[in-house]
Amino acid sequence: MILLQRRSSRKRGRRIRGELVEGFGHLRAAGTHAAAGAKEKIAPGINNALTAVGLRKRRRSRWPWIAAAVAVATAAGVTSAVLWRRNSAAADTTAVPGTERTSAESEEYTVTSIRDREPELAGVAGR
C-alpha cells in the first residue's frame, strides 16, 4: 500500500505542477494582452506630449521627395532621348554632295560610314 501511495502522490504532484504551469501561462498571456491594450490607449497621448515638449520630432512625409526624384529622373531621361535622337538624325542627314554611289558601288562597299570614306571625301573636297 505504501508503494501505491507514493505513486499517487507523484501523480498528484505532476498534476499540481501542470496546473501551475498552465496557470502561469494564462497569467502571462493576460499580462501581455493588458499591456498591449494599455499601449494602444496611452501611446498616442504620450507621443503628442513628447512632440509638444520638443523631445520628439514629427516625421516628415516622404512622398514629396519621392515625387521630386521621379520628376527629375523623367526629365533627365526625356532630355537624353531627345538629344540622342537629334544627334542621330543630324548624322543621317549629313551627306557630302558628289559622294553618292551607284547601286553597284554600294554593293561593293559594306561599310558606308563617313569615317571609312575619309580618303574619298578628301579628294572631293579638293576639287
C-alpha positions in Angstrom: 0.0 0.0 0.0 2.8 2.4 0.8 4.1 1.9 -2.7 0.8 2.8 -4.2 0.5 6.0 -2.1 3.9 7.2 -3.4 2.8 6.7 -7.0 -0.4 8.6 -6.4 1.5 11.5 -4.6 3.8 11.7 -7.6 0.9 11.8 -9.9 -0.7 14.4 -7.7 2.5 16.5 -7.7 2.7 16.3 -11.5 -0.9 17.3 -11.8 -0.4 20.3 -9.5 2.8 21.3 -11.3 0.9 21.0 -14.7 -1.9 23.2 -13.4 0.5 25.8 -12.0 2.4 25.9 -15.3 -0.8 26.3 -17.2 -2.0 28.9 -14.8 1.3 30.9 -15.1 1.0 30.7 -18.9 -2.5 32.1 -18.7 -1.3 34.8 -16.4 1.5 35.7 -18.7 -0.9 35.8 -21.7 -3.3 38.0 -19.7 -0.5 40.4 -18.8 0.6 40.6 -22.4 -2.9 41.4 -23.6 -3.3 44.0 -20.8 0.0 45.7 -21.7 -0.9 45.8 -25.4 -4.3 47.4 -24.7 -2.7 50.0 -22.4 -0.1 50.8 -25.1 -2.8 51.3 -27.7 -4.7 53.7 -25.4 -1.8 55.6 -23.9 0.8 55.8 -26.7 -0.8 58.5 -28.8 -1.1 60.8 -25.8 2.5 60.3 -24.8 3.7 60.8 -28.4 1.7 64.1 -28.6 3.1 65.3 -25.3 6.7 64.5 -26.3 6.2 66.2 -29.6 4.8 69.3 -27.9 7.6 69.5 -25.4 10.2 69.1 -28.2 11.7 65.7 -27.2 10.4 64.0 -30.3 10.2 65.4 -33.8 7.3 64.8 -36.2 8.0 62.5 -39.1 8.2 64.2 -42.4 6.3 62.9 -45.3 8.4 61.1 -47.8 6.1 61.4 -50.8 7.2 64.9 -51.9 10.8 63.7 -52.1 9.8 60.6 -54.0 7.7 62.6 -56.4 10.6 65.1 -57.0 13.1 62.3 -57.6 10.7 60.6 -60.1 10.2 64.0 -61.9 13.9 64.7 -62.1 14.7 61.2 -63.4 11.9 61.5 -66.0 13.2 64.9 -67.2 16.7 63.6 -67.5 15.5 60.6 -69.4 13.4 62.7 -71.8 16.3 65.2 -72.3 18.8 62.5 -73.1 16.4 60.7 -75.5 15.7 64.0 -77.4 19.4 64.8 -77.6 20.2 61.3 -78.8 17.5 61.5 -81.4 18.7 64.9 -82.7 22.3 63.7 -82.9 21.4 60.5 -84.8 19.1 62.5 -87.1 21.8 65.0 -87.8 24.3 62.3 -88.6 21.9 60.7 -91.0 21.2 63.9 -92.9 24.9 65.0 -93.1 25.6 64.0 -96.7 28.5 65.3 -98.7 27.5 66.4 -102.2 29.0 64.5 -105.0 29.7 61.4 -103.0 26.6 59.4 -103.9 27.3 55.9 -105.2 25.6 53.8 -107.8 23.9 50.5 -106.8 27.0 48.6 -108.0 29.3 50.6 -105.8 27.0 50.3 -102.8 27.1 46.5 -103.1 30.8 46.6 -103.3 31.1 48.5 -100.0 29.5 47.1 -96.9 30.6 49.8 -94.5 29.5 53.3 -95.7 30.2 55.5 -92.7 31.8 58.8 -93.2 34.8 57.8 -91.2 35.5 54.9 -93.6 35.1 57.3 -96.6 37.5 60.0 -95.4 40.1 59.5 -98.2 37.3 59.7 -100.8 35.9 62.8 -99.2 39.2 64.5 -99.1 39.5 64.1 -102.9 36.0 65.5 -103.4 36.7 68.5 -101.1 40.0 69.2 -103.0 38.2 69.6 -106.4 
